[in-house]
Amino acid sequence: ATGDDMGGIYVTADNCNISNNIATNNDLGIFLQLSSNNTLDNNIANSNSVGIFLFESSNNNTLTSNIANSNNYSGIVLFESSNNNTLTSNTADLNSEFGIFLQSSSNNNLASNTANSNNYSGIFLQSSSNNNTLTSNTADSNNYSGIVLESSSNNNTLTSNIANSNSVHGIVLESSSYNILIDNIADSNSDGILLFESSNNNTLNSNTANSNSKIGIDLYKSSNNNTLNSNTANSNSIRGIVLFESSNNNTLTSNIANSNSDCGIFLQSSSYNILIDNIADSNSVHGINLQFSSNNTLTSNIANSNNYSGIFLQSSSNNNTLNSNTADLNSEFGIVLLESSNNNTLNNNTANSNNYSGILLQSSSNNNTLNNNTADLNSQVGIFLQSSSNNTLISNTANSNRGGIALWLSSDNTLYQNIMYNNTEYGNAMDTGANNWNSSSLGNYYDDIYQTYMLNETAYSWINTTKLDADWNDTADNNYSAKVPIGFDFILDNVTYTDMQIVSNGVIQLIPDGGIELNVSSNCSYTNWSTTYPNETFIFALCDILYPDTGGWYGYKTYTAGENDSENNQISHNLTVIDYHVSTYSDHNYSTNPNDYQIVLYENGTLRFNFKNLNYTKLGYNLYSGIYLGDSSSTHAKETIHVGRAGQYENETSYSTPIIRTLSSTYDDNGNGIADAVYPIGDDDARTGTAVDNYPLVMASKASSPSGVSTTSFTVHTTITDHADVGISNVALYYRKDSGAWTKYTDSVTGTFTFSATSGEYYFYTVATDNAGKVEGVPSTYDSHTTVTITTDGGGGGGGGGGGSSGEEYENIEFKDVSRVYISNNADISFTFDKAGNEIQYINYKALTSQGYISATIEVLKDTSSFAKEAAAGIICKNINIWVGKSGYATEANIENPVVGFKVEKKWIQDNDIEVSSIKLNRYHGDTWTALPTESTDEDALYVHFESQTPGFSPFAITGQKNTLVAPPEPRALMSPPEPTDAVIPVAEVETPPEPTPWWRYLLFGVVALVTIAGAYMYMRKRQG
């Protein structure tokens, strides 16, 4: 059928079968008017004005495998209430306007059709085309959009369609609501999926919108109440997911928006949205960015490894709530509130290991509340407030950063119960304004709550040594001495050092007898030295990039008491002096800007820092001096004791060895609820600031015992007061009988002790150690007292056996193996054990809360645990107790998927004829032994290795069963495959269509003109950005 001015094939009847026809160069290739229940298959309708046209309630037709290409208007059109039609595997490509066009047509089913390379859109639904289903269609490389729903086309379902490489949009919803989009792909368009102009209440699930030249998924101009779940919007050239211009009350859950060129998820002028469990990682600017957007809720989102920040609120983004989000490893900041972003609430968020700060409030971001957030291991400051006031920070953690919490040009902020440990360069707290560092009796928690390192400034006493008089000297850059003798036994923190190695960059390695020198000259900061060589002890004179090779020198000399120095001053003690006469990186010229300082080691154990001449025009303020105690035998092993930063020193000053003082919960002599010691908050120079913080009462433990005892064994309990919730690692019980001396009884990880006694008066106190390794001070008086009166026939009392670290009987403990790990939220935790004789190799789980350092203890037992009423069933390989953290820690609220790895010696398996598959880890809990799910993971020459899932930690037993042989079952017979079928599908007859009515040409021209004008209007107002 060709060359007809109207329709090549024109059908007004019903129930026709139209197959294998060719209709070209007509106004309408195939035209159905008021015609229903027809079947059209394998027809070709190319190069017409419209290829296939269903008009005026042409319903329930089936179109299969037809081709409608290169038509002047559209390939396939359903028009004016043409409903309930099914279009399957049709092709509508290269048409001048639309591939497939539905106008006011509903309940149609479009599946596996192709609509590519059309001049406007591939598939276009317009004017209340509702309740249509589009499945597995392809609409690629069209000049405008792939699939469009416009003008209140509602309640449509789009599933598994592909709309790629279109010039503007992949899928567009304009003023269309209650549609469902599932598993569609819209890649490599300008925008992937666009909802705009009040497209509301739509649901987008598991769609992909990647590698678009602008935006992956865009909600624009008051598109509200939409739900986006499990969509992927990655690698787009601007943003992944955008809510723009009053797109409110939308819910975004479990979407992924990674590696976009700007932001992963972006909200502008959009409010009351909910974002839950989304991932926005590795974007070029921000993970999640809110701009002029308020009253949004962000919960449990992950925004890591972005090139600027993880979560960024700016430009009066107010009253937002951020709960339990993670913003780690970003190139600048974890979470940022900027430019008058006020009245936001941040709870339980994690912002760790960012390259600048964990959490930043800047530029009049006021009246925000930060509770229980964690900002650890950031390269600069954990939590930083700049020009921001009236914020409240409670119970946040800022550990192991260069600085803990810093307030710059900020006032009237309130901070209490925050935890700041091990912030090694800028200090734990810094404040340049007037802020409140405590509330009532609640202050903040620092490294030195329990142990304070103080340096006595002493009378300046320079030891004069010339380069020629030195026992050894050097002028070479980046060099070091051999291992040289100190000249006497130098005792520092209970470790004796006999030798040293002197490095040109201001570092001195102290070496115990038999120790080995490092032979390195790194110019890194002191923190790099201590982390690279954690088991060594260093003195940092002033550690930096230093140059002795421009007229300076460095070296040492040992003096005996009574000798004179180079200027004939008598030396009063045996000592060794290490001199530095150097220039710095910024100067590299000692002759014009000399820096002279020295370390003096005294045989009596005194260590002195002498600063003679520091040229601050060339000397960096960030140079630090101090001591790192790496030797495990040190009383304060692995601690860094700061003398301070270079900016603190004046010329011709001396500082002596740190004095270590222990604070205690009893340091509250006036009874006001605040410990008497105060913590000085540094200012921007790290000098003494004007702000101070009253310590809160520190961790306290208190022993409680029965008021009267008439048995030889009773229980002593411990009450723990742990304001900072750092966690208790260990409790030591001390007792005194009658007027005797105080004696340590034992340690316990639970704080419960089984005490063995004879008649007498007993007094008790406890000393707790927390998970940060800090030790409670000894109380000024005992905690509790009891009278033990034992009456026996014939006299003589019996002992009931002392309690082990958990209350286990001492006699039953063969040995203990302890592993200590730092616990942070969402981290994969692994405690490892390698002590000989301990079958337990590791304990692994996922941490659900941040706890700081926690210890896991294995008690390898000689027999069944004293907590168990009976032995475990089977042949027992080993009995053990496993304890993780303090009592109450190892619960579902804190840990997830705990497993225990253990090994069993092959010799034991062979000697006892054990079936390997029967080996189990059994747990005793609730007066019952339970065999845990156990599987073999590996074996080597000596051991078979296993892993068991466990719901908790308590007594355990490794057991096996005797080997029993079982005959293998008979193999099953193979089933024969079914015979193939030769079914033939008949082809329907083709009915000859009647002649078209003469008025149709004019109506067609009118319809085409109207639709073309509407399309041009839409094309003009389509959003290009």
Helices and strands as residue ranges (DSSP letters): E 7-11, E 17-19, E 28-33, E 39-41, E 50-55, E 62-64, E 74-79, E 86-88, E 98-103, E 109-111, E 121-126, E 133-135, E 145-150, E 157-159, E 169-174, E 180-182, E 191-196, E 203-205, E 215-220, E 227-229, E 239-244, E 251-253, E 263-268, E 274-276, E 286-291, E 297-299, E 309-314, E 321-323, E 333-338, E 345-347, E 357-362, E 369-371, E 381-386, E 392-394, E 403-408, E 414-416, E 419-420, E 427-431, E 445-446, G 447-449, E 451-454, E 457-458, E 472-474, E 484-492, E 495-503, E 507-511, H 526-532, E 537-543, E 546-547, E 553-559, E 575-584, E 595-602, E 607-613, E 624-629, E 639-645, G 646-648, E 653-655, E 659-662, E 678-682, E 688-694, E 700-704, E 708-709, E 713-721, E 728-737, E 743-748, E 753-756, E 760-770, E 784-788, G 810-812, E 813-823, E 828-832, E 840-847, E 852-861, E 875-884, E 895-905, H 906-911, G 916-918, E 920-925, E 928-931, E 934-939, E 943-949, E 955-960, H 1000-1021
